[in-house]
Amino acid sequence: MAPLQRDSAWFSPLLQAHKISHWFSKRNPPDPQWIAQQLVGMNARAVLVKQVHGAECLDAAACGSDPLQTADAIITNDPLLVPIISTADCCPVLVVCMQSKSCAAIHAGWRGIALDIIGESLQTLIDRYGADPKHIVAAIGPCAGVERYEVGADVINAFALQGLTEALQPSPSAHKAFANCSHAVRILLERAGVKSGSIDSNPPCTIGDCSFASHRREPQNKVRMLSGVAVPR
């Protein structure tokens, strides 16, 4: 097996400390199946879905290899299935329950955040696999940083309805604000019962760092980064 191409990925210090196999790719991601095999082994299978900025969560076992099913979160307790989601400014969120040996890969853009895809995914982990929030570790990968992510009334109102105004900062522009999506995800994780110290929420900014793909910085670029996680051994 080829060695991990660490210069093509960013890794969460918290997940590394827990020895959780994971991957947050940079600008030019490798093949998803390659990622799955690097994280688990040659018998692993990458599982992807068609993302639609919603709050649907699917079990990896029910997903085919062709990403036609629509969802924005994938969960599993199968050590050979590796859930992988794609992003380019939205938050990639990797969640692992150390007790139930289950995990989730979540695509959380502002729409998904406003629909609480985080809470929906964690509740599904609890209902399906007996996950316990007290034993969950979560990491938010590279995403748009608050200092560069200026948003309009649609995001402001959606965050307000979800009780996430704390994740908004004033903007000099009228009727606009700067959205801190990674902080909004942290709030939702804590609401779902995850301990504050078990959340890594300080990722690099995709807009400001050209080593990552950014739709806002380069709207013509269709490249998307890939993020995946494996069930802990």
C-alpha positions as CSV (number, residue, x, y, z in Angstrom):
1,M,0.0,0.0,0.0
2,A,1.3,3.4,-0.9
3,P,2.2,5.8,2.0
4,L,-0.3,8.5,2.9
5,Q,0.3,11.7,0.9
6,R,0.2,13.9,3.9
7,D,1.0,17.1,1.9
8,S,-2.3,16.6,0.0
9,A,-4.4,16.6,3.2
10,W,-5.1,18.4,6.5
11,F,-5.4,16.3,9.7
12,S,-7.3,17.1,12.9
13,P,-5.0,17.2,15.9
14,L,-7.9,15.9,18.1
15,L,-8.7,13.0,15.8
16,Q,-5.0,12.2,15.6
17,A,-4.7,12.1,19.4
18,H,-7.5,9.6,19.5
19,K,-5.9,7.5,16.7
20,I,-8.9,7.9,14.4
21,S,-8.2,7.3,10.7
22,H,-9.5,10.3,8.8
23,W,-8.8,12.5,5.8
24,F,-9.5,16.1,5.0
25,S,-8.1,16.6,1.5
26,K,-6.7,19.8,0.1
27,R,-7.1,21.4,-3.3
28,N,-6.5,18.3,-5.5
29,P,-8.0,15.3,-3.8
30,P,-7.0,11.8,-4.7
31,D,-9.5,9.2,-5.8
32,P,-12.1,8.4,-3.0
33,Q,-11.4,4.7,-3.2
34,W,-7.7,5.4,-2.7
35,I,-8.5,7.4,0.4
36,A,-10.7,4.5,1.8
37,Q,-8.0,2.0,1.2
38,Q,-5.4,4.2,2.9
39,L,-7.6,4.6,6.0
40,V,-8.8,1.0,6.3
41,G,-7.1,-1.4,3.9
42,M,-7.4,-2.9,0.5
43,N,-10.9,-4.4,1.3
44,A,-12.3,-1.0,2.1
45,R,-15.0,0.7,0.1
46,A,-15.6,4.5,-0.2
47,V,-19.2,5.5,0.1
48,L,-20.4,8.8,-1.4
49,V,-23.8,10.4,-2.0
50,K,-25.3,13.2,-4.1
51,Q,-25.2,16.3,-1.8
52,V,-28.2,18.6,-1.9
53,H,-27.6,21.0,1.1
54,G,-30.3,19.3,3.1
55,A,-30.5,17.4,6.4
56,E,-30.9,13.8,5.1
57,C,-28.6,11.2,6.7
58,L,-28.1,7.8,5.1
59,D,-26.5,4.5,6.3
60,A,-23.5,3.6,4.3
61,A,-24.7,0.1,4.0
62,A,-27.7,1.3,2.0
63,C,-25.6,3.4,-0.4
64,G,-24.4,1.9,-3.7
65,S,-21.0,2.7,-5.2
66,D,-22.6,5.0,-7.7
67,P,-23.4,8.3,-5.8
68,L,-27.0,8.7,-7.0
69,Q,-28.8,8.8,-3.6
70,T,-29.3,12.2,-2.2
71,A,-28.1,13.0,1.3
72,D,-25.6,15.3,3.1
73,A,-24.5,12.9,5.8
74,I,-23.4,9.3,5.8
75,I,-23.1,7.1,8.9
76,T,-21.8,3.6,9.5
77,N,-20.5,1.1,12.0
78,D,-19.0,-1.1,9.3
79,P,-15.1,-1.0,9.6
80,L,-14.8,-1.7,5.8
81,L,-17.1,1.2,4.7
82,V,-15.6,4.7,4.6
83,P,-18.1,7.6,4.4
84,I,-16.8,10.4,2.2
85,I,-18.3,13.9,1.6
86,S,-17.2,16.7,-0.7
87,T,-16.8,20.4,0.1
88,A,-15.4,23.7,-1.2
89,D,-16.1,26.3,1.6
90,C,-18.9,24.3,3.4
91,C,-17.9,22.6,6.6
92,P,-16.8,18.9,6.4
93,V,-17.6,17.4,9.8
94,L,-16.3,14.0,10.9
95,V,-17.9,12.4,13.9
96,V,-16.8,9.3,15.7
97,C,-18.3,7.5,18.7
98,M,-15.5,5.7,20.5
99,Q,-17.9,3.5,22.5
100,S,-20.3,2.2,19.8
101,K,-17.6,2.1,17.1
102,S,-19.6,4.2,14.7
103,C,-18.9,7.3,12.6
104,A,-20.4,9.9,10.4
105,A,-19.2,12.2,7.6
106,I,-21.3,15.3,7.3
107,H,-21.5,18.0,4.7
108,A,-22.6,21.2,6.6
109,G,-23.1,24.3,4.5
110,W,-25.1,27.2,5.8
111,R,-28.4,25.6,4.6
112,G,-27.6,22.3,6.3
113,I,-26.5,24.1,9.5
114,A,-29.9,26.0,9.5
115,L,-31.7,22.6,9.1
116,D,-29.5,21.2,12.0
117,I,-28.0,18.4,9.9
118,I,-25.6,18.0,12.8
119,G,-28.3,17.2,15.3
120,E,-30.1,14.9,12.8
121,S,-27.0,12.9,12.1
122,L,-26.0,12.5,15.8
123,Q,-29.6,11.4,16.6
124,T,-29.4,8.8,13.8
125,L,-26.1,7.5,15.2
126,I,-27.8,7.2,18.6
127,D,-30.9,5.5,17.3
128,R,-29.2,3.1,15.0
129,Y,-26.0,2.2,16.7
130,G,-26.5,3.2,20.3
131,A,-23.9,6.0,20.1
132,D,-23.4,8.1,23.2
133,P,-22.7,11.8,22.8
134,K,-20.4,11.7,25.9
135,H,-18.1,9.3,23.9
136,I,-18.2,11.2,20.6
137,V,-15.2,13.0,19.1
138,A,-15.8,15.5,16.3
139,A,-13.7,17.5,14.0
140,I,-14.6,20.3,11.6
141,G,-12.3,20.4,8.5
142,P,-11.2,23.2,6.2
143,C,-14.0,25.6,5.5
144,A,-14.8,29.3,4.9
145,G,-13.4,31.4,7.7
146,V,-15.6,34.0,9.4
147,E,-13.3,36.9,8.4
148,R,-13.9,36.2,4.7
149,Y,-17.4,34.8,4.6
150,E,-19.7,37.7,4.3
151,V,-23.4,36.7,3.9
152,G,-26.7,38.3,3.3
153,A,-30.2,38.4,4.9
154,D,-31.0,34.8,3.9
155,V,-28.2,33.3,6.0
156,I,-28.7,35.8,8.8
157,N,-32.4,35.0,9.1
158,A,-31.8,31.2,8.8
159,F,-29.2,31.3,11.6
160,A,-31.5,33.4,13.8
161,L,-34.3,30.9,13.4
162,Q,-31.9,28.1,14.6
163,G,-30.7,30.2,17.5
164,L,-27.3,30.7,16.0
165,T,-26.9,34.5,16.0
166,E,-23.8,33.9,18.2
167,A,-22.1,32.6,15.0
168,L,-22.7,35.9,13.2
169,Q,-20.4,38.9,13.4
170,P,-21.1,42.5,12.3
171,S,-20.3,43.6,8.8
172,P,-19.7,47.2,7.6
173,S,-22.0,46.4,4.7
174,A,-25.7,47.1,5.1
175,H,-27.9,44.1,5.8
176,K,-24.9,41.7,5.8
177,A,-22.8,39.9,8.4
178,F,-19.9,37.6,8.6
179,A,-20.9,34.0,9.3
180,N,-18.7,31.7,11.4
181,C,-20.0,28.3,10.2
182,S,-17.5,26.3,12.1
183,H,-18.6,27.9,15.3
184,A,-22.2,27.3,14.4
185,V,-21.4,23.6,13.9
186,R,-19.7,23.6,17.3
187,I,-22.8,25.0,18.9
188,L,-25.0,22.3,17.3
189,L,-22.6,19.6,18.4
190,E,-22.7,20.8,22.0
191,R,-26.5,21.0,21.9
192,A,-26.5,17.4,20.8
193,G,-24.5,16.5,23.9
194,V,-20.9,16.4,22.6
195,K,-18.4,17.7,25.2
196,S,-16.7,20.9,24.4
197,G,-13.3,19.4,24.8
198,S,-14.2,16.7,22.3
199,I,-14.7,19.1,19.4
200,D,-11.9,20.3,17.1
201,S,-13.3,23.5,15.5
202,N,-10.3,25.5,14.4
203,P,-9.8,24.5,10.8
204,P,-7.9,26.5,8.1
205,C,-9.9,29.0,6.0
206,T,-10.5,27.7,2.5
207,I,-11.1,31.2,1.1
208,G,-7.8,32.6,2.4
209,D,-5.6,29.6,1.9
210,C,-5.0,28.7,-1.8
211,S,-3.9,25.2,-0.9
212,F,-7.6,24.4,-0.5
213,A,-10.5,24.5,-3.0
214,S,-12.9,27.5,-2.5
215,H,-16.0,28.1,-4.5
216,R,-16.2,31.7,-3.2
217,R,-12.6,32.5,-4.2
218,E,-12.8,30.6,-7.6
219,P,-16.5,30.1,-8.5
220,Q,-15.5,28.7,-11.9
221,N,-13.4,25.9,-10.4
222,K,-15.5,22.8,-10.0
223,V,-12.9,20.9,-7.9
224,R,-14.2,19.7,-4.6
225,M,-12.2,18.5,-1.6
226,L,-13.0,15.1,-0.1
227,S,-13.2,14.2,3.6
228,G,-13.6,10.8,5.1
229,V,-13.4,8.9,8.3
230,A,-13.2,5.3,9.4
231,V,-14.8,3.4,12.3
232,P,-12.3,3.2,15.1
233,R,-10.6,-0.2,15.6
